């Protein structure tokens, strides 16, 4: 007994049941299964019309999952990679800017907890914080430990 391969719509729904995806992510993941040109676009149009595909939900999901541990630059990069519209990305990153210093402090405290004792340790902490997507100015303030200056 042979089983029929899942339809493009079925595959898309399976992916969407695991996490939120943008249309461009679904197109990229499902393109190899498209047998007739245009069928993938029609399936995704149908899912979008039923509000199964939503860039706003993708943005909300990424910000919720990443903002506590990553800086605005890293969140911005991930959203752009997922194919979110640049204006929505800019809006999400602008919302994160207000809490960037507090989030960077929390990450630094959890990871290191004490000010760097040497130039090598400072460089290590700096690299770590920058790799997490925090702005250089914010990282410099955190490493100076000027927590009481606000």
Secondary structure, 3 states (H helix, E strand, C coil): CCCCCCCHHHHHHHHHHHCCCCHHHHHHHHHHHCCCCCHHHHHHHHHHHCCCCCHHHHHHHHHHHHCCCCCHHHHHHHHHHCCCCHHHHHHHHHHHHCCHHHHHHHHHHHHCCCCCCCHHHHHHHHHHHHHCCCCHHHHHHHHHCCHHHC
